[in-house]
Amino acid sequence: MAAMWYPIIGLLLLMLPLGPSSAIKFPLIGNVYPDGHFYATLQIGKPLKPYFLDIDTGSNLTWLECEHPDHGCKGCNQRTPHPYYKPAAHNLMVRCDSWICAQLRKDQPGSPQCPNSDPHRCHYDIQYVSGRSKGDLANDMIFINRRDDMNYVFGCGYEQEEPLEQPSPPAVDGILGLGRGSVGFVAQLKAQKKIVRNVIGHCLSIHGNGNLYIGDFRLPPGDVTWAPMSTSLPYYSPGPATLLYDEQPIRGSPAFTTVFDSGATYTYMPGQIYNGLVSKVDFKPQCTLMPIHLNR
């Protein structure tokens, strides 16, 4: 699973101003290689149950693989670390004409419009770089900071599509949407006054794992390099960039918008720019391969 497609710059550190309470800290598990993802644990439901969620600044909606009462769980990961989320009927009564459903369609333009045949449920449809998730919005309790709870709206993902080239999906239960949209995790925390300062931080160790910070946390001066983010885009971006090779722009390479995306541990770039880079690089073997004969 990865974030929605834009030309993406890999994220090592994200400290972004998004302006009531202390910081929320989530320990992260994962690495760039070989797992290729980082996840946090969120306690959801009554009674509370733990779920592992891939952190993703490139998308907005949080969702879980879900045992839907009407649709089951089609194409779901068979090796999720926990049983599928099973909502009660009242958890799925997020109306299609509600304000948060309208915000969902704004944040995720591919989500369906309100059908007259099913006005009592809000449907979502998210296309990622690798895979796709469809489902209904659910409303349930989550537990944060080991001492507080809140109502949280997220997706009950009852239909998943994974790419054929990904034979072993990450062993997580869903996605934690950290994007800038109104249905995102941070936006809902702010709306319910669980945080004061709109800042999120994604800090990684060279040994893997790390921490996710949300809210009014402080780091010593000099420990962080701050980069201004565009305020006109719906995702985290420092703005347009040009790829240079040997201090010269790649021929025919237009400026492209970069996106900080914690849902992708590799750097992606448009094919035109990548091909231009490859044409300029003279690949030379750094070692000699020696044939090995095995005696059987």
C-alpha positions in Angstrom: 0.0 0.0 0.0 1.2 3.5 -0.8 0.0 7.0 -1.2 -2.0 8.6 -4.0 0.1 9.3 -7.1 2.0 12.5 -7.4 5.7 12.9 -8.2 7.0 12.0 -4.7 10.1 12.9 -2.7 11.0 10.3 -0.1 10.4 11.5 3.5 13.1 11.2 6.2 11.9 14.1 8.4 8.6 15.9 8.3 7.9 18.9 10.6 5.1 21.0 9.1 3.1 23.8 10.7 -0.6 23.0 10.2 -2.3 26.5 15.1 -5.7 23.4 22.6 -3.5 20.3 24.7 -0.2 18.4 24.8 1.5 16.4 22.1 0.4 13.0 21.0 3.2 10.5 20.4 2.9 7.2 18.5 5.9 4.8 18.4 6.5 3.7 14.8 7.5 0.2 13.7 9.1 -0.5 10.3 11.9 0.4 8.0 12.8 1.5 4.5 14.1 -2.0 3.6 13.1 -4.8 3.6 9.6 -3.9 5.0 9.2 -0.7 3.0 6.7 0.9 5.3 6.2 2.3 8.8 3.1 1.8 11.0 1.5 3.1 14.2 -0.9 1.4 16.6 -4.4 2.9 17.1 -6.9 1.6 19.6 -10.4 1.6 18.1 -13.9 0.5 19.1 -15.9 -0.6 22.1 -14.3 -2.6 23.6 -11.0 -1.0 22.4 -8.9 -3.2 20.0 -5.4 -2.5 18.6 -4.9 -2.0 14.9 -1.7 -1.5 12.9 -2.0 1.4 10.5 0.4 2.4 7.7 1.2 6.1 8.2 0.5 8.1 5.0 0.9 11.8 4.6 -0.1 11.4 0.9 -3.8 10.6 1.6 -6.4 11.8 4.0 -8.9 9.1 5.0 -8.0 6.6 7.6 -9.5 3.2 6.9 -9.4 -0.4 8.2 -9.9 -3.7 6.4 -13.4 -4.3 7.5 -15.9 -7.2 7.8 -18.9 -5.3 6.5 -22.3 -6.6 7.5 -23.6 -6.5 3.9 -20.4 -6.9 1.7 -18.0 -8.9 3.8 -14.3 -8.2 3.0 -13.5 -8.7 -0.6 -9.8 -9.0 -1.6 -8.7 -8.3 1.9 -5.2 -9.2 3.2 -5.3 -12.7 4.5 -2.4 -12.1 7.0 -3.6 -9.0 8.8 -2.1 -8.8 12.3 -5.5 -8.5 13.9 -9.0 -9.7 13.1 -10.9 -7.5 10.7 -12.8 -4.5 12.2 -16.5 -5.5 12.5 -18.7 -2.4 12.8 -22.2 -2.5 14.4 -25.0 -1.2 12.2 -25.0 2.2 14.1 -21.3 2.7 13.4 -22.1 2.8 9.6 -24.8 5.4 9.9 -22.7 8.3 8.5 -25.2 9.9 6.2 -24.3 10.7 2.6 -25.6 14.3 3.0 -23.5 14.9 6.2 -20.8 17.6 6.2 -18.0 15.1 6.7 -19.2 13.1 3.7 -19.1 16.3 1.6 -15.6 16.9 2.9 -14.6 13.4 1.9 -15.7 14.0 -1.7 -13.7 17.2 -1.7 -10.6 15.4 -0.3 -11.0 12.3 -2.4 -12.6 13.4 -5.7 -13.0 9.7 -6.8 -15.5 9.0 -4.0 -19.1 8.3 -5.2 -21.8 11.0 -5.1 -24.9 10.4 -2.9 -27.1 7.7 -4.4 -30.8 8.1 -3.8 -31.0 4.3 -3.1 -28.6 4.5 -0.1 -28.7 7.9 1.6 -27.8 6.6 5.0 -24.2 5.6 4.2 -21.2 7.6 2.9 -19.1 5.7 0.4 -15.5 6.2 -0.4 -13.2 5.1 -3.3 -9.4 5.8 -3.0 -6.9 4.9 -5.7 -3.3 4.6 -4.6 0.0 4.2 -6.5 -0.3 0.5 -5.6 -3.8 -0.7 -4.9 -7.2 0.6 -4.2 -9.7 0.7 -1.3 -13.5 1.0 -1.4 -15.9 1.1 1.6 -18.3 3.1 3.8 -17.5 5.7 6.4 -17.8 4.5 10.0 -17.9 6.4 13.3 -16.4 4.8 16.4 -14.3 5.6 19.5 -10.5 5.8 19.4 -8.2 6.1 22.4 -5.3 8.5 22.2 -2.3 9.5 24.4 -3.1 6.7 26.9 -5.7 8.8 28.7 -8.2 10.3 26.3 -10.8 9.1 23.8 -12.8 10.7 21.0 -15.3 10.0 18.3 -13.5 9.4 15.0 -14.8 9.0 11.5 -12.8 6.5 9.3 -13.3 4.1 6.5 -14.7 0.6 6.8 -12.8 -0.9 3.8 -14.8 -3.8 2.5 -13.2 -4.1 -1.0 -9.4 -4.0 -1.6 -7.4 -4.2 -4.8 -3.7 -5.0 -4.6 -1.4 -4.9 -7.7 -0.4 -8.2 -9.1 3.3 -7.4 -8.7 2.9 -7.1 -5.0 2.6 -10.8 -3.8 3.0 -10.0 -0.1 1.1 -6.9 1.1 2.4 -5.3 4.3 1.1 -6.9 7.5 -1.0 -4.0 8.6 -4.7 -3.5 9.2 -5.2 -0.3 7.2 -4.0 3.2 6.5 -3.7 6.2 8.9 -4.5 9.2 6.7 -2.2 12.2 7.7 -2.9 14.4 4.7 -4.1 18.0 4.9 -7.8 17.3 4.1 -10.7 17.9 6.5 -11.3 14.1 7.0 -7.6 13.5 7.9 -6.5 12.3 11.4 -4.9 15.6 12.4 -7.8 17.7 11.2 -10.3 15.6 13.3 -8.0 15.9 16.3 -8.0 19.7 15.9 -11.7 19.9 15.3 -12.3 18.1 18.6 -9.7 20.2 20.4 -7.4 17.3 21.2 -4.4 19.3 20.0 -3.5 23.0 20.2 -0.6 23.4 17.8 -1.0 22.1 14.2 2.3 20.4 13.8 3.1 16.8 12.9 6.6 15.2 13.0 7.8 12.0 11.5 11.2 11.1 12.9 13.1 8.0 11.8 16.2 6.2 13.1 18.9 4.8 10.8 18.1 1.5 12.5 14.4 1.6 11.6 11.3 2.4 13.7 10.9 5.9 15.1 8.1 8.2 16.3 5.1 10.1 15.0 4.4 13.3 16.9 1.2 15.4 16.6 0.4 18.6 18.4 2.4 20.9 20.7 5.8 19.1 20.9 9.1 20.8 21.1 12.6 19.9 19.9 15.8 21.7 20.9 16.8 24.6 18.5 19.2 23.5 15.8 18.0 19.9 15.8 15.5 20.5 13.0 15.8 22.1 9.6 12.5 23.7 8.7 11.2 23.9 5.1 8.3 26.1 4.1 5.3 24.2 2.7 3.0 25.5 0.0 -0.4 26.7 1.3 -2.1 26.5 -2.0 -1.9 22.7 -2.5 -4.0 20.0 -0.9 -1.0 18.0 0.1 2.4 18.6 1.8 4.7 20.1 -0.8 7.7 22.6 -0.8 6.6 23.6 -4.3 8.1 23.0 -7.8 11.5 21.4 -8.2 13.9 20.7 -11.1 16.2 17.7 -11.2 19.9 18.5 -11.7 22.7 16.3 -12.8 26.2 17.6 -12.5 24.7 20.9 -11.5 22.8 21.2 -14.8 19.0 20.6 -15.3 18.1 17.4 -17.1 17.4 18.3 -20.7 13.8 18.7 -21.4 13.0 18.3 -17.8 10.1 20.6 -16.7 9.6 21.7 -13.2 7.4 19.3 -11.3 5.6 19.5 -7.9 7.2 17.5 -5.1 5.2 15.8 -2.4 6.4 14.7 1.0 4.8 11.2 1.4 5.3 8.9 4.4 3.4 6.2 2.6 6.2 5.6 0.2 9.7 4.7 1.4 11.2 5.2 -2.1 11.6 8.3 -4.3 9.4 8.4 -7.4 9.7 10.7 -10.3 7.8 11.2 -13.7 9.0 8.9 -16.4 10.1 11.7 -18.7 12.5 13.0 -16.0 13.7 9.6 -15.1 14.5 8.6 -18.7 16.3 11.9 -19.1 18.5 11.1 -16.1 19.2 7.6 -17.2 20.3 8.9 -20.6 22.9 11.1 -19.0 24.4 8.6 -16.5 27.1 6.3 -17.9 26.6 3.1 -15.9 29.9 1.2 -15.5 30.2 -2.1 -13.7 31.9 -1.8 -10.3 32.9 -5.4 -10.0 33.5 -8.5 -12.1 31.1 -11.4 -11.9 32.8 -14.8 -11.6 31.0 -18.0 -12.6 30.5 -20.5 -9.8 30.2 -24.2 -10.4 28.5 -26.4 -7.9 29.4 -30.0 -7.4 26.3 -32.1 -6.8 
